Amino acid sequence: MNTQSRITDSQHSKFEIKHSWIPIVICLLLLEISYCSSESDIVTIDVHKANDLLRNSDYRYLDVRTREEFNKGHIDFNDSLNIPYMLDTPQGRVKNTNFVEQVLSLCTKDDHLVVGCKSGIRSAYATTILLDAGFKHVYNMGGGYIAWVENELLVAMKTPKIVTIDVLKANDLLRNGGYRYLDVRTEEEFKKGHVDFDDALNIPYMFNTPQGRVKNPNFMEQVLPVCTKDDHLIVVRHLITL
């Protein structure tokens, strides 16, 4: 093979290699265009703009966090909606496949919505899906609930409900209802006398010290190793003996 032939073959090979990238480049460009087109439909507003819209116009807040997150604390509007974009499962978080249908059961596509989550990521995805489904007036709240709290805007916190029962009801639940007895008196008080259940727990809420009684700072950490948050407990602080 002469020199001219080798040069021609080399140039031809370079041409093939060079042009073999063209389909890949085209695909990447199409993906970028598709992504930008989807992203361009999203209008993200900050928490102050969201607060103004929610208080002074017909916009409604759609919280797409999980139910557990919502119950721990949420933006303080009576007409707020909580429809999770993601669901917690034993295998981890998965997308809520019925998200749009659940929103449509409570809203129309002409409703004005501000969508928020914890930090603004899930809400961006949720906003995209709603826009793709035909919703016309949807804003994504940048920064989410974290930014809302950091800017000291009003929030609603879940207040635990304490249910007090008498000793007869407690006895019935402990013997027949799958409940467990948690005595939060001091260890000294417990040893002087306690309710007769083999699985009764004694985890003091207060400690006796030379300076008086002080709160047990590790109370929750001591309860959690022996109980789960789904356990049924009856808690007692006083035991009066005659």
C-alpha distance (Angstrom), angle and dihedral (degrees) to the residues before:
residue distance angle dihedral
M1 . . .
N2 3.82 . .
T3 3.78 125.8 .
Q4 3.81 94.3 -103.0
S5 3.81 91.1 53.3
R6 3.81 91.8 50.1
I7 3.80 90.5 50.3
T8 3.79 91.5 49.7
D9 3.80 92.5 48.7
S10 3.79 90.6 47.6
Q11 3.78 92.2 50.4
H12 3.79 90.7 47.0
S13 3.83 90.7 50.2
K14 3.79 91.1 49.4
F15 3.79 89.4 49.0
E16 3.82 91.1 52.9
I17 3.82 93.0 47.3
K18 3.77 92.0 45.6
H19 3.78 94.0 49.3
S20 3.80 94.5 42.0
W21 3.80 86.9 75.7
I22 3.79 93.2 59.1
P23 3.85 96.6 85.8
I24 3.81 90.1 47.5
V25 3.79 92.5 49.5
I26 3.80 90.8 48.0
C27 3.81 91.1 51.1
L28 3.80 91.6 49.5
L29 3.80 91.0 49.2
L30 3.80 91.2 49.9
L31 3.80 91.0 50.0
E32 3.79 91.1 49.2
I33 3.80 91.8 48.3
S34 3.80 90.5 48.8
Y35 3.82 91.5 48.4
C36 3.81 93.2 47.1
S37 3.79 91.0 47.1
S38 3.81 90.6 53.6
E39 3.81 93.5 43.5
S40 3.80 93.3 46.9
D41 3.80 90.2 63.5
I42 3.80 91.6 61.1
V43 3.77 117.4 90.3
T44 3.81 110.9 -162.7
I45 3.79 119.0 -162.5
D46 3.79 130.4 -175.0
V47 3.80 123.7 -111.6
H48 3.80 94.0 -98.9
K49 3.80 92.6 55.3
A50 3.81 88.9 45.1
N51 3.79 91.3 50.8
D52 3.82 90.6 50.9
L53 3.81 93.1 49.5
L54 3.79 93.5 46.5
R55 3.80 94.2 48.4
N56 3.79 101.3 37.9
S57 3.79 107.2 30.2
D58 3.78 140.1 38.0
Y59 3.80 94.8 -85.7
R60 3.79 118.4 128.1
Y61 3.80 127.4 -154.7
L62 3.80 119.2 -118.3
D63 3.80 112.4 -166.6
V64 3.81 109.7 -161.6
R65 3.82 96.9 -174.1
T66 3.79 121.1 112.0
R67 3.79 120.3 -80.0
E68 3.81 90.2 -108.7
E69 3.80 92.1 54.0
F70 3.80 91.3 46.7
N71 3.80 93.0 51.0
K72 3.80 92.0 52.7
G73 3.78 90.6 59.6
H74 3.79 139.3 -35.1
I75 3.78 143.7 175.5
D76 3.79 110.2 -68.6
F77 3.81 105.4 -113.0
N78 3.79 121.8 123.2
D79 3.79 93.8 -143.4
S80 3.82 95.8 48.1
L81 3.79 115.8 135.7
N82 3.79 126.3 -143.9
I83 3.79 113.4 -158.1
P84 3.83 111.7 153.2
Y85 3.79 118.3 -131.2
M86 3.82 88.6 -164.1
L87 3.80 128.7 34.2
D88 3.80 127.9 -148.8
T89 3.81 113.6 -124.5
P90 3.83 133.7 168.4
Q91 3.81 86.5 -99.9
G92 3.80 93.4 51.6
R93 3.78 134.4 -94.1
V94 3.78 117.7 -24.1
K95 3.78 132.0 -177.3
N96 3.80 116.0 -93.3
T97 3.80 101.2 -118.0
N98 3.81 91.5 -165.4
F99 3.80 94.9 51.6
V100 3.82 97.9 115.2
E101 3.80 92.9 42.6
Q102 3.81 90.6 51.5
V103 3.80 91.5 49.7
L104 3.80 91.1 48.4
S105 3.80 90.5 52.9
L106 3.82 88.5 64.0
C107 3.81 103.8 25.6
T108 3.78 140.7 37.3
K109 3.78 125.0 -131.5
D110 3.81 88.5 -108.8
D111 3.81 93.9 57.2
H112 3.80 118.8 112.6
L113 3.81 111.3 -120.6
V114 3.79 137.7 -179.0
V115 3.81 108.2 -159.9
G116 3.79 120.1 -153.7
C117 3.80 140.7 168.1
K118 3.80 135.0 167.2
S119 3.81 99.4 -61.8
G120 3.80 107.4 -5.6
I121 3.80 100.7 -92.5
R122 3.80 102.7 98.1
S123 3.79 90.0 39.5
A124 3.83 90.4 56.1
Y125 3.80 90.4 55.2
A126 3.80 91.3 44.3
T127 3.81 91.4 49.5
T128 3.81 90.6 52.0
I129 3.80 91.6 51.6
L130 3.80 92.6 48.3
L131 3.80 92.1 49.4
D132 3.80 90.1 48.4
A133 3.81 88.3 50.7
G134 3.80 90.8 56.7
F135 3.79 104.1 -94.6
K136 3.80 107.6 149.9
H137 3.80 107.1 -166.3
V138 3.80 111.1 43.9
Y139 3.80 128.5 138.3
N140 3.79 126.6 -170.5
M141 3.82 113.4 -137.3
G142 3.80 107.9 -135.6
G143 3.79 116.6 -138.5
G144 3.80 92.7 17.6
Y145 3.78 125.0 -147.6
I146 3.81 91.5 -24.4
A147 3.81 91.8 60.9
W148 3.81 90.6 43.3
V149 3.81 91.4 55.9
E150 3.81 93.4 41.9
N151 3.81 89.0 55.6
E152 3.82 89.7 51.7
L153 3.79 95.6 -120.1
L154 3.80 119.1 157.8
V155 3.79 118.3 -74.9
A156 3.78 134.5 178.2
M157 3.78 118.0 -132.8
K158 3.76 123.9 -160.6
T159 3.79 110.1 -110.7
P160 3.81 111.7 -147.1
K161 3.77 112.9 -122.4
I162 3.79 114.2 -131.7
V163 3.79 115.0 -151.5
T164 3.80 116.2 -161.8
I165 3.80 119.2 -158.8
D166 3.79 132.9 -177.9
V167 3.81 124.3 -109.7
L168 3.81 94.2 -99.6
K169 3.80 92.1 54.9
A170 3.80 89.9 44.7
N171 3.81 91.2 51.0
D172 3.81 91.0 50.8
L173 3.80 93.4 49.2
L174 3.79 92.5 46.6
R175 3.78 93.7 49.4
N176 3.79 100.8 36.2
G177 3.80 110.6 11.1
G178 3.78 106.0 63.1
Y179 3.81 93.1 -108.5
R180 3.79 124.5 142.4
Y181 3.80 127.1 -145.0
L182 3.81 119.3 -119.6
D183 3.79 114.5 -170.7
V184 3.81 109.8 -165.3
R185 3.80 96.7 -175.3
T186 3.78 121.2 113.5
E187 3.78 119.6 -78.5
E188 3.82 89.6 -110.0
E189 3.80 91.6 55.0
F190 3.79 91.8 46.2
K191 3.82 92.3 52.9
K192 3.80 91.5 52.4
G193 3.79 89.9 60.7
H194 3.78 140.3 -35.2
V195 3.80 143.2 174.0
D196 3.80 111.3 -72.0
F197 3.79 105.3 -114.9
D198 3.79 121.3 125.7
D199 3.81 93.5 -141.8
A200 3.81 94.9 46.2
L201 3.80 114.2 135.4
N202 3.78 128.2 -144.2
I203 3.79 113.7 -160.1
P204 3.81 111.8 153.7
Y205 3.78 117.6 -131.4
M206 3.82 89.6 -166.5
F207 3.81 132.1 33.1
N208 3.80 129.2 -147.6
T209 3.80 111.9 -124.3
P210 3.84 133.0 168.4
Q211 3.81 86.1 -101.4
G212 3.80 93.0 51.4
R213 3.79 134.2 -95.2
V214 3.79 117.9 -23.1
K215 3.78 131.4 -175.3
N216 3.80 117.3 -96.1
P217 3.83 102.1 -115.6
N218 3.81 91.4 -162.3
F219 3.79 96.8 49.1
M220 3.83 96.6 118.2
E221 3.80 92.8 41.8
Q222 3.82 88.9 54.4
V223 3.80 94.0 47.7
L224 3.81 96.7 48.4
P225 3.84 97.1 61.0
V226 3.81 90.8 58.5
C227 3.83 99.7 32.9
T228 3.77 138.8 37.5
K229 3.79 124.6 -137.6
D230 3.80 88.1 -109.3
D231 3.81 94.6 56.3
H232 3.80 119.7 114.0
L233 3.80 110.5 -121.6
I234 3.78 138.0 179.9
V235 3.79 110.7 -157.8
V236 3.79 124.0 -157.6
R237 3.79 129.3 -173.4
H238 3.82 103.2 174.8
L239 3.78 130.3 42.8
I240 3.78 114.6 -174.3
T241 3.78 117.9 -163.7
L242 3.81 123.4 -166.5
